[in-house]
């Protein structure tokens, strides 16, 4: 039997994207959730707070059973492969696995190896984090923004960011008019990944007239320590401060997928300010992941 999976944005149809974003917004405004008789397992090979907890809360809101697998207490510590772990869970009656893995494209390979499970990619290496992209789009849609006409600045470690990878694919599909990618040269892609994107070597140029600015965390865990930027120097050049926002559109909104490093990629006053959508992203994450489970089991 062929099941649905959420592996990356490219595998979603336009109707799927609109359904998921629209349903997340509806659930956020009080729409009645579905009731799903199924069991989901959270299997995270990397640390997480927002993603893991929001998937757990989302499943619980749909009356699903949830199993949280503590990796350090699992058979993975004895050498069990991911495929054997997944097959074991399926044999026990688990219907879906929410998987985070440090290796890019690992979720797609698991979907081919264990077809009896529905899989949700909760982040794989530097490749993709589709549920984050969907919740970010839903957060802006819920604010009434015209996404097609929006000017978006994405600032920080874009080269190593799976959030940026999925986000760029989704923003392109949603027709954004302008996407500015800014950061140190070593943290930028070699070329613009989508037609609407442009590369910027300074923060001011990227922010000029921007409607939304999304700050990204420096992915220390995905680079050699010798390549880590100096914290103070990075903040001086690339950290978002209130004074920087003066170049953006008057009603510019600030996003960050978290976790945030205050005083490095963003100033505390901006993170906690009235333009910040950071906690609204966290809130929308639960509703977006409810919508994903509903779609997965439809």
Number of C-alpha atoms within 10 A of each C-alpha: 6 9 13 17 24 23 24 25 23 13 10 15 11 13 8 14 17 15 15 24 24 18 22 28 24 18 17 19 11 8 11 10 17 14 13 17 11 17 17 25 23 23 22 21 19 13 11 13 9 17 25 19 15 20 27 23 19 24 26 16 17 19 16 18 17 20 15 14 13 13 15 10 9 13 14 15 10 9 8 11 12 18 15 14 15 25 18 12 18 20 12 9 12 21 19 26 24 22 23 24 20 16 13 15 18 19 26 17 11 17 21 11 15 15 17 18 26 22 26 28 22 26 33 24 18 22 20 26 27 28 28 25 27 25 28 29 25 26 26 20 16 17 10 9 14 10 17 14 13 17 23 25 27 27 29 26 25 25 18 22 24 23 22 29 21 23 24 23 18 23 25 18 16 16 13 19 16 19 25 22 28 27 26 18 14 12 19 21 16 10 9 15 15 13 10 16 21 16 20 20 14 16 23 17 16 25 28 17 19 23 20 25 24 20 26 25 20 23 17 13 10 13 11 8 9 6 10 14 16 9 14 13 11 18 18 13 15 23 24 28 18 14 9 14 22 14 17 22 15 11 12 19 21 22 22 24 22 16 12 18 16 15 17 22 27 22 18 16 14 17 23 12 14 10 15 19 23 23 15 14 23 20 16 25 29 25 28 33 25 27 27 26 26 19 16 16 15 9
